[in-house]
């Protein structure tokens, strides 16, 4: 993986996200056990137009957001620390999910944004993403599948590069959160995810030497707050 190339957005990041929890058709050589089959409960999220209103409420005081409203809830560059600028269109932390685990549901509406600081080989990338599912239970099952895969897959070889994965502590936000550290290909990616009603909120950083945990945590807190404010209107 090259952290300096533009790659297909994985569910944002991050969906995004590094590992924004998007599955890929490429089959890697994995050093970890295959991810367990996802649970089959809950309704499958087929691609839907922003005008479709899901039949299950997201939770007290929360609302499903149309695509333009969800996009407007993304963190603006003005909320980042000094020195960060808006990233290029299509820029992402990674292009596939770790160990290519299968997701039980696809998001109905999603939005993502990237940021960059520095230049050339010293450049760092940060990303935020929002993936809204048909129901809160669908979103929870997607996070469950990610968590289960992380418990069994700690290393894989992808396109000739060895990647290692390890869980990391994440601030308690929304309904629950989890994080993963990805090392390989000369860079370190730190991805953090929060389950918030029907939406998975993610934020991450990708740098040449070591992931900036402080920036990733700051972005996640701000993005969760901005999403919750939009969903409560």
C-alpha positions in Angstrom: 0.0 0.0 0.0 1.3 3.4 -0.8 -0.1 6.1 1.5 0.8 8.8 -1.0 -1.4 7.5 -3.8 -5.0 8.3 -4.5 -7.0 5.1 -4.0 -10.6 4.1 -4.1 -12.5 5.5 -1.1 -13.5 2.7 1.2 -16.5 3.9 2.9 -15.1 7.2 3.2 -12.0 7.2 4.9 -11.9 7.1 6.3 -14.4 5.0 5.6 -13.7 4.6 5.7 -12.4 4.3 5.7 -8.4 3.0 6.0 -10.5 0.4 6.6 -13.5 2.3 6.4 -15.0 -1.1 6.6 -15.5 -1.7 2.9 -15.0 -5.1 1.4 -12.9 -5.7 -1.7 -13.0 -8.5 -4.3 -9.2 -8.9 -4.0 -8.2 -11.9 -1.9 -5.0 -11.3 0.1 -2.7 -13.9 1.7 -3.7 -13.5 5.3 -1.6 -14.5 8.3 -4.6 -14.3 10.6 -7.7 -16.5 10.7 -10.5 -15.6 8.3 -13.1 -13.3 9.7 -16.1 -15.1 11.1 -19.3 -15.0 9.1 -21.4 -12.0 10.0 -24.7 -12.3 11.8 -27.8 -12.5 9.5 -30.2 -10.6 11.7 -31.4 -7.2 10.8 -32.5 -5.8 7.4 -30.1 -5.6 4.5 -29.3 -2.0 3.3 -29.9 -1.8 -0.4 -28.7 1.3 -2.2 -31.3 4.0 -1.7 -31.9 7.5 -2.8 -31.6 10.3 -0.3 -35.4 10.8 -0.3 -36.1 7.3 1.0 -37.2 7.3 4.6 -36.3 4.1 6.5 -39.1 2.6 8.6 -37.1 2.3 11.8 -36.3 5.4 13.8 -32.6 6.0 14.6 -33.2 6.8 18.2 -34.6 9.4 20.6 -34.0 12.9 19.2 -32.1 11.6 16.2 -33.1 11.8 12.5 -32.0 10.1 9.3 -30.2 12.6 7.1 -30.5 13.1 3.3 -27.3 12.9 1.3 -26.7 16.7 1.1 -27.4 17.1 4.9 -25.1 14.3 5.7 -22.4 15.8 3.6 -22.9 19.2 5.2 -22.3 17.5 8.6 -18.8 16.6 7.6 -16.1 18.4 9.6 -14.8 21.5 7.8 -11.1 22.3 7.5 -11.6 25.3 9.8 -12.2 22.8 12.7 -8.7 21.2 12.2 -5.5 22.3 13.9 -3.4 25.0 12.2 -1.5 23.9 9.1 -4.1 21.5 7.7 -5.7 22.1 4.3 -8.5 20.4 2.4 -7.4 17.2 0.7 -7.7 16.4 -2.9 -10.8 14.7 -4.3 -10.6 10.9 -4.1 -7.8 11.0 -1.6 -8.2 8.2 1.0 -6.2 6.4 3.7 -6.6 3.0 2.1 -8.6 1.2 -0.6 -9.9 -1.9 1.1 -10.9 -3.4 4.4 -8.4 -5.3 6.5 -8.2 -9.0 5.7 -11.0 -8.3 3.2 -13.7 -9.3 5.8 -17.3 -9.2 4.6 -19.8 -6.7 5.8 -23.3 -7.7 6.5 -24.8 -4.4 5.2 -24.0 -1.6 2.8 -24.6 2.1 3.8 -27.6 3.8 2.3 -26.0 7.3 2.4 -22.4 8.2 3.0 -20.1 11.2 2.9 -16.3 11.6 3.4 -13.7 14.3 3.5 -9.9 14.4 3.5 -7.3 16.8 4.8 -3.5 17.2 4.2 -0.6 18.9 5.9 3.0 19.1 4.7 4.4 18.4 1.3 6.0 15.6 -0.7 7.3 12.7 1.4 6.6 14.7 4.6 2.9 15.0 3.8 0.3 13.6 6.2 -3.3 12.7 5.4 -6.3 12.8 7.7 -9.8 11.7 6.8 -13.3 11.8 8.3 -16.4 9.9 7.1 -20.1 9.3 7.8 -21.9 6.1 6.7 -25.6 6.0 7.4 -27.4 2.6 7.3 -31.0 1.6 7.0 -31.4 1.0 10.7 -29.4 1.4 13.9 -29.2 -2.4 14.1 -27.6 -2.6 10.6 -24.9 -0.1 11.6 -24.3 -2.1 14.8 -23.9 -5.3 12.9 -21.4 -3.7 10.6 -19.3 -2.5 13.6 -19.7 -6.0 15.1 -18.2 -7.6 12.0 -15.3 -5.2 12.0 -14.6 -5.9 15.6 -14.8 -9.7 15.1 -12.4 -9.5 12.1 -9.9 -7.5 14.1 -9.9 -10.2 16.8 -8.8 -12.8 14.4 -6.8 -11.0 11.7 -3.7 -9.3 12.9 -1.5 -9.6 9.8 -1.8 -10.1 6.1 0.2 -9.6 2.9 -1.5 -7.3 0.4 0.1 -6.5 -3.0 3.5 -7.6 -1.7 3.4 -5.5 1.4 2.9 -6.9 4.9 0.3 -5.1 7.0 -0.1 -5.6 10.7 -3.3 -4.6 12.6 -3.8 -4.0 16.3 -6.7 -2.6 18.3 -6.3 0.7 20.0 -8.1 2.6 22.7 -10.7 5.1 21.5 -12.6 7.7 23.5 -16.1 6.6 24.6 -18.4 8.4 22.2 -21.8 7.7 20.8 -23.1 4.2 21.4 -19.6 2.6 21.3 -16.3 3.1 19.6 -13.3 1.0 18.4 -10.0 1.8 16.8 -7.3 0.0 14.7 -3.7 0.7 14.0 -2.4 -0.3 10.6 1.3 -0.5 9.9 3.0 -1.4 6.6 4.3 0.0 3.4 6.3 2.7 5.1 3.4 4.3 6.9 1.1 4.0 9.9 -2.6 4.5 9.7 -4.7 5.1 12.8 -8.5 4.6 12.2 -11.2 5.3 14.8 -14.9 4.5 14.5 -17.9 5.4 16.6 -21.4 3.9 16.3 -23.9 6.7 16.6 -27.5 5.5 16.0 -27.8 4.4 12.3 -24.4 5.9 11.4 -20.8 4.9 11.7 -18.6 8.0 12.2 -14.9 7.5 11.4 -11.7 9.6 11.6 -8.1 8.7 10.9 -4.6 9.8 10.1 -1.9 8.4 7.8 1.7 9.6 8.3 5.1 8.3 7.2 6.5 7.4 10.6 3.9 7.2 13.3 0.2 7.9 13.5 -0.9 11.0 15.2 -3.2 9.7 17.9 -4.0 13.1 19.3 -5.2 14.4 15.9 -7.3 11.3 15.2 -9.0 11.5 18.5 -9.6 15.2 18.1 -11.2 14.7 14.7 -13.4 11.9 15.9 -14.7 13.9 18.8 -15.5 16.9 16.6 -17.0 14.8 13.9 -19.3 12.9 16.3 -20.4 16.2 17.8 -21.1 17.8 14.4 -23.0 14.7 13.2 -25.1 14.5 16.4 -26.0 18.2 16.1 -27.2 17.7 12.5 -29.1 14.5 13.3 -30.9 16.1 16.3 -32.4 19.0 14.3 
